Amino acid sequence: MPPVLRSQKGMVLLASLVFLMVLGFLGLSAMESAGQQEKMAGAIRAANQSFQGAEAAMHVGETWLQAHWSGMAECTSPSRCAPPVEARSQRSPGLDPQSGINWVQTQDGLYGIQFLGLSIPLSQSEKDGSVYLYRITGIGLRGLSRTVLESVYARHQAVQDGEAGPVRQRFRRVMWRQIQ
């Protein structure tokens, strides 16, 4: 054996082990990073699904309102007409005693409707009748994610000019916002 190789005495083995240890730490770091990315992707997915659930619940509420608006009681005090505080914590259907909102369960969340009352005409085309406002709050729940959306709907009731028949109603969304 040449004299250079005899003096090594396991140096290649030591270098290989150090290199293997560095590769192991790199692999461990990559796995940890992938785990964090998976958690973030899951949270984003849950947030997106809760947003879609809130939007779907709000749409169900809007559809219900167009069919059943005549049975709605107008809110009678400022606390009952204010945006519902319980929307940030509501998890189940039922009547809230403070706001007077009846929360209704949908497939992906909850919705509640408030009849805010008579408003001034919102456009020139609505001067020939009355405009009534309704607040529809939709809550989407998915895992730990919660999304709260709110829309204000206007119901324009046109004045009949002595004609017999049903009063013409027109609904339209006049405001939309995301609360949470």
C-alpha positions in Angstrom: 0.0 0.0 0.0 1.4 3.5 -0.8 2.4 5.5 2.2 -0.2 8.3 1.5 -3.1 5.9 1.9 -1.7 4.4 5.1 -1.6 7.8 6.8 -5.3 8.5 6.0 -6.7 6.0 8.7 -10.4 6.5 8.1 -10.5 10.1 7.0 -12.7 9.3 4.1 -15.2 7.5 6.4 -15.3 10.6 8.7 -15.8 13.0 5.7 -18.6 10.7 4.4 -20.4 10.7 7.7 -20.2 14.4 8.1 -21.5 14.8 4.5 -24.3 12.3 5.2 -25.2 14.2 8.4 -25.4 17.5 6.5 -27.7 15.9 3.9 -29.9 14.5 6.7 -30.3 17.9 8.2 -31.2 19.4 4.8 -33.8 16.6 4.3 -35.2 17.2 7.7 -35.5 20.9 7.1 -37.2 20.3 3.7 -39.7 18.0 5.4 -40.5 20.6 8.1 -40.9 23.3 5.4 -43.3 21.0 3.5 -45.3 20.4 6.6 -45.7 24.2 7.2 -46.7 24.7 3.6 -49.3 22.0 3.9 -50.8 23.6 7.1 -50.9 27.0 5.3 -52.6 25.5 2.3 -55.1 23.9 4.5 -55.9 27.1 6.3 -56.3 29.0 3.0 -58.6 26.2 1.7 -60.7 26.4 4.9 -60.9 30.2 4.6 -62.0 29.9 1.0 -64.6 27.3 1.8 -66.0 29.4 4.7 -66.2 32.4 2.3 -68.1 30.3 -0.2 -70.3 29.0 2.5 -71.1 32.5 3.7 -71.9 33.6 0.2 -74.2 30.6 -0.4 -76.0 31.2 3.0 -76.5 34.9 2.1 -77.9 33.9 -1.3 -80.3 31.5 0.3 -81.4 34.3 2.6 -81.9 36.7 -0.4 -84.0 34.0 -2.2 -86.0 33.5 1.0 -86.6 37.2 1.3 -87.9 37.6 -2.2 -90.5 35.0 -1.5 -91.4 35.8 2.2 -90.8 39.6 2.6 -94.4 40.3 3.6 -94.0 38.2 6.9 -91.0 40.2 8.1 -91.4 42.4 11.2 -89.6 45.8 11.1 -86.9 46.3 13.7 -88.2 48.5 16.5 -85.1 49.9 18.1 -81.6 51.0 17.2 -80.1 47.9 18.9 -82.3 45.6 16.8 -81.5 47.5 13.6 -77.7 47.5 14.2 -75.5 45.0 12.5 -75.7 41.8 14.5 -72.8 41.5 17.0 -73.4 37.8 17.5 -72.5 37.1 13.8 -68.9 36.9 15.0 -69.7 34.0 17.4 -73.0 32.5 16.2 -72.6 28.7 15.5 -76.1 27.3 15.6 -79.6 28.2 14.3 -82.1 29.9 16.6 -83.5 33.3 17.7 -81.0 35.7 19.3 -82.7 37.6 22.1 -80.6 40.7 21.8 -80.9 41.4 18.1 -84.1 39.6 17.5 -82.6 37.8 14.4 -83.7 34.3 13.7 -80.6 32.5 12.5 -81.4 29.8 9.9 -79.2 26.8 9.1 -78.1 26.2 5.5 -75.9 23.5 4.1 -72.7 25.5 4.6 -73.5 28.0 7.3 -76.2 30.3 8.7 -78.1 33.4 7.6 -80.2 36.0 9.4 -82.4 38.8 8.0 -83.4 42.2 9.5 -86.1 44.4 8.1 -84.6 47.9 8.5 -87.7 49.7 7.3 -88.7 52.5 4.8 -85.9 54.3 3.0 -85.6 57.3 0.7 -85.7 56.5 -3.0 -82.3 55.2 -4.0 -82.5 56.3 -7.6 -84.6 58.5 -9.9 -86.5 55.4 -11.2 -87.7 54.6 -7.7 -89.4 58.0 -7.0 -92.8 56.5 -8.0 -93.1 54.2 -4.9 -91.6 53.1 -1.7 -88.2 51.6 -0.9 -87.8 49.2 2.0 -84.4 48.0 3.2 -83.4 44.6 4.5 -80.0 43.4 5.9 -79.0 39.8 5.2 -76.1 38.4 7.1 -74.5 35.2 6.0 -72.1 33.1 8.1 -69.8 30.5 6.6 -68.1 28.0 8.9 -65.4 25.5 7.9 -63.1 24.0 10.4 -61.7 26.9 12.5 -62.4 29.4 9.7 -65.4 31.8 9.9 -66.5 34.3 7.3 -69.3 36.8 7.8 -70.8 38.6 4.8 -73.5 41.2 4.9 -75.7 42.6 2.1 -78.4 45.3 2.2 -81.3 44.6 -0.1 -83.8 47.2 -1.3 -87.3 46.3 -2.2 -88.9 48.9 -4.5 -92.7 48.8 -4.3 -94.1 50.7 -7.3 -97.3 52.7 -7.0 -100.3 51.3 -8.8 -102.1 53.8 -11.0 -105.6 52.6 -10.3 -104.9 49.2 -11.9 -106.1 46.0 -10.4 -103.6 43.2 -9.8 -100.6 42.5 -7.7 -98.3 45.4 -6.7 -95.1 45.3 -8.6 -92.0 44.5 -6.5 -88.4 44.8 -7.5 -85.4 43.6 -5.4 -81.8 44.6 -5.7 -78.7 44.5 -3.7 -77.5 48.0 -2.8 -74.5 47.1 -0.6 -72.3 44.2 0.2 -69.4 43.8 2.6 -67.2 41.3 4.3 -67.2 41.7 8.1 -65.0 38.8 9.1 
